Amino acid sequence: MNLRKLITCGILCPAILILSMINCSSTPSDKPVTPSEEPQEVIIPAPLRPGDKVAIVTPAGPIDGKIINAAADLLRSRGYEPVIYPHAYGRLGYYSGTADERFADLSAALTDPSIKAILCSRGGYGAVHLLERLNTLPLRDNPKWLIGFSDISALHALLSAHGIASIHGPMAKGISENPNGEDTRALFDILEGKMPSYTFAPATYNQCGTATGRLVGGNVAVLAGLLDTPYDIFDRGTIIFLEDVSEPIYKIERILYQLQLAGILDRAAGILIGEFTDYKPDSVHPSMEEMIHSILSRYDIPVAYNLPFGHGTRITPFVEGATVTLTVTPTTVTLAPAQ
């Protein structure tokens, strides 16, 4: 049975709803997007079962060991066996260890058939160091869920290149601090075999429409750094979700122009805009969302803003690689498995 969840943002004032309707036609369009070539079949990892082993690794920045231990306790409480890899507690400047140490942990977890899921403890920076060597592993021989966001977007891109679904979602800190929160519950629903279906509140800059495509995305700065590499996720007809933290408006604008000039925005079936946090308005744009809308409004595709994922208080888990249907109307946004 699908997970049903209603995300509300309090009582919407009439002015905001009117603005939403001005920007969002009441009759959604359903414009099909035809891929230029048949994509690789995406593998959905098997659901977790009681007693399964879940690896905890730290492939990028270091983390307080207490957070790892708290996440391990939560996994045990749910009937799983946490396996904390040797360098998960490590610290080497702003990495958790050398590239060799981080590769050793993650490659071992990815290739161990007894490990059924991998929880990244945090993001930070450093996952990109591991991509070339991880790419040589027979990842499709032993697919398993990988969970994380932020810098872990690089690892999602790796798995996407191999046609393996993964989870852009809360990491060790998120689940240990909010063990009963809706994002944690949604994460375990996915891990246990329930593909999510979400309903979100409307937003001022939303663009109405309906689109079906493969869901890909993550941290926009990380993904922009992988353009025109073997880990470029932006195929034709994808539904793209984007978020970032501590980037000024002009830098995100530069990246969006890069995506535009590369033809990626022309090929997108739909776009989801999450939280952009820790930035300041500038002399040109009062908000990040206004700047993004100034670029995306020229595209005749559904676009939804202010969704609860990113570096803020929420990280709604999304299944990267799943085929989903996005529907944006004047009063609601839905994201559900494609029928």
Backbone hydrogen bonds, N-H to C=O, Kabsch-Sander energy under -0.5 kcal/mol:
donor,donor_aa,acceptor,acceptor_aa,energy
3,L,195,M,-0.8
5,K,197,S,-0.7
7,I,5,K,-0.6
7,I,199,T,-2.5
8,T,6,L,-0.6
9,C,10,G,-0.6
12,L,10,G,-0.6
16,I,13,C,-0.6
17,L,13,C,-1.8
18,I,14,P,-2.6
19,L,15,A,-2.3
20,S,16,I,-2.4
21,M,17,L,-2.0
22,I,18,I,-2.1
23,N,19,L,-2.0
24,C,20,S,-0.8
31,K,210,T,-0.6
34,T,32,P,-0.5
43,I,163,G,-3.2
44,I,42,V,-0.5
48,L,191,L,-3.2
51,G,79,G,-3.3
52,D,49,R,-2.4
53,K,114,S,-0.8
54,V,81,E,-2.3
55,A,117,A,-2.6
56,I,83,V,-2.4
57,V,119,L,-1.9
61,G,123,G,-2.6
67,I,64,D,-1.4
68,I,64,D,-1.1
69,N,65,G,-2.4
70,A,66,K,-2.1
71,A,67,I,-2.2
72,A,68,I,-2.5
73,D,69,N,-2.2
74,L,70,A,-1.9
75,L,71,A,-2.2
76,R,72,A,-2.3
77,S,73,D,-2.2
78,R,74,L,-1.1
78,R,75,L,-0.5
79,G,76,R,-1.9
80,Y,75,L,-2.5
81,E,52,D,-3.0
83,V,54,V,-2.5
84,I,82,P,-0.5
85,Y,56,I,-2.1
85,Y,83,V,-0.6
88,A,85,Y,-2.2
90,G,87,H,-1.5
92,L,95,Y,-3.3
95,Y,92,L,-1.6
96,S,60,A,-2.1
102,R,98,T,-2.5
103,F,99,A,-2.5
104,A,100,D,-2.5
105,D,101,E,-1.9
106,L,102,R,-2.2
107,S,103,F,-3.1
108,A,104,A,-1.7
109,A,105,D,-2.1
110,L,106,L,-2.5
111,T,107,S,-1.6
112,D,108,A,-1.1
115,I,112,D,-1.5
116,K,53,K,-2.6
116,K,114,S,-0.5
117,A,53,K,-0.8
118,I,145,W,-2.7
119,L,55,A,-3.4
120,C,118,I,-0.6
120,C,147,I,-2.2
121,S,57,V,-2.9
125,Y,123,G,-0.7
129,H,126,G,-1.3
130,L,127,A,-1.8
131,L,128,V,-0.8
134,L,130,L,-2.5
135,N,131,L,-2.3
136,T,133,R,-1.2
137,L,134,L,-1.7
139,L,137,L,-2.2
141,D,138,P,-1.4
142,N,138,P,-0.5
142,N,139,L,-0.9
145,W,116,K,-1.2
147,I,118,I,-2.7
148,G,167,I,-1.9
152,I,149,F,-1.7
153,S,150,S,-2.2
154,A,151,D,-1.8
155,L,152,I,-0.7
156,H,152,I,-2.1
157,A,153,S,-2.1
158,L,154,A,-1.7
159,L,155,L,-2.3
160,S,156,H,-2.6
161,A,157,A,-2.0
162,H,158,L,-1.0
163,G,160,S,-1.5
164,I,159,L,-2.5
165,A,43,I,-2.9
166,S,320,E,-1.5
167,I,146,L,-2.8
168,H,166,S,-0.6
168,H,318,F,-2.4
169,G,148,G,-0.9
169,G,167,I,-1.1
172,A,120,C,-0.8
173,K,121,S,-0.8
175,I,171,M,-2.3
176,S,172,A,-2.1
177,E,173,K,-2.3
178,N,174,G,-1.2
181,G,178,N,-1.6
185,R,181,G,-2.6
186,A,182,E,-2.3
187,L,183,D,-2.3
188,F,184,T,-2.3
189,D,185,R,-2.0
190,I,186,A,-2.1
191,L,187,L,-2.5
192,E,188,F,-1.7
193,G,190,I,-2.1
194,K,189,D,-3.1
195,M,193,G,-0.7
197,S,3,L,-1.6
198,Y,335,L,-3.0
199,T,5,K,-1.9
200,F,333,V,-3.2
206,N,203,A,-1.5
207,Q,303,V,-2.5
209,G,328,V,-2.1
210,T,29,S,-2.8
211,A,326,L,-2.3
213,G,324,V,-2.2
215,L,322,A,-2.8
216,V,214,R,-0.5
216,V,239,I,-2.3
218,G,241,F,-2.4
219,N,150,S,-0.5
220,V,243,E,-2.4
223,L,219,N,-2.4
224,A,220,V,-2.3
225,G,221,A,-1.4
226,L,223,L,-1.4
227,L,224,A,-1.2
229,T,226,L,-1.3
232,D,229,T,-1.6
233,I,231,Y,-0.6
235,D,233,I,-1.9
237,G,267,R,-2.6
238,T,235,D,-1.1
239,I,214,R,-2.3
240,I,238,T,-0.6
240,I,270,G,-2.4
241,F,216,V,-2.0
242,L,272,L,-2.3
243,E,218,G,-1.5
244,D,275,E,-1.4
246,S,277,T,-2.4
249,I,280,K,-0.5
251,K,248,P,-0.7
252,I,248,P,-1.6
253,E,249,I,-2.5
254,R,250,Y,-2.1
255,I,251,K,-1.9
256,L,252,I,-2.5
257,Y,253,E,-2.3
258,Q,254,R,-1.8
259,L,255,I,-2.4
260,Q,256,L,-2.3
261,L,257,Y,-3.1
262,A,258,Q,-1.7
263,G,260,Q,-1.5
264,I,259,L,-1.9
265,L,259,L,-1.0
267,R,263,G,-1.1
268,A,264,I,-1.0
269,A,238,T,-2.9
270,G,238,T,-1.0
271,I,302,P,-2.0
272,L,240,I,-3.2
273,I,304,A,-3.2
274,G,242,L,-2.8
274,G,272,L,-0.6
275,E,309,F,-3.2
277,T,244,D,-1.7
277,T,275,E,-0.6
282,D,285,H,-2.0
291,M,287,S,-1.7
292,I,288,M,-2.7
293,H,289,E,-2.7
294,S,290,E,-1.8
295,I,291,M,-0.8
295,I,292,I,-1.0
296,L,292,I,-2.8
297,S,293,H,-2.2
298,R,295,I,-0.8
299,Y,296,L,-1.9
301,I,299,Y,-1.8
303,V,207,Q,-1.7
304,A,271,I,-2.1
307,L,273,I,-2.2
309,F,307,L,-2.2
316,T,308,P,-2.4
318,F,168,H,-2.1
320,E,166,S,-2.3
320,E,318,F,-0.9
321,G,215,L,-3.6
322,A,319,V,-1.5
324,V,213,G,-2.7
324,V,322,A,-0.6
325,T,336,A,-3.1
326,L,211,A,-3.0
327,T,334,T,-2.4
328,V,209,G,-2.9
329,T,332,T,-2.8
333,V,200,F,-1.9
334,T,327,T,-2.6
335,L,198,Y,-2.2
336,A,325,T,-1.9
338,A,323,T,-2.2
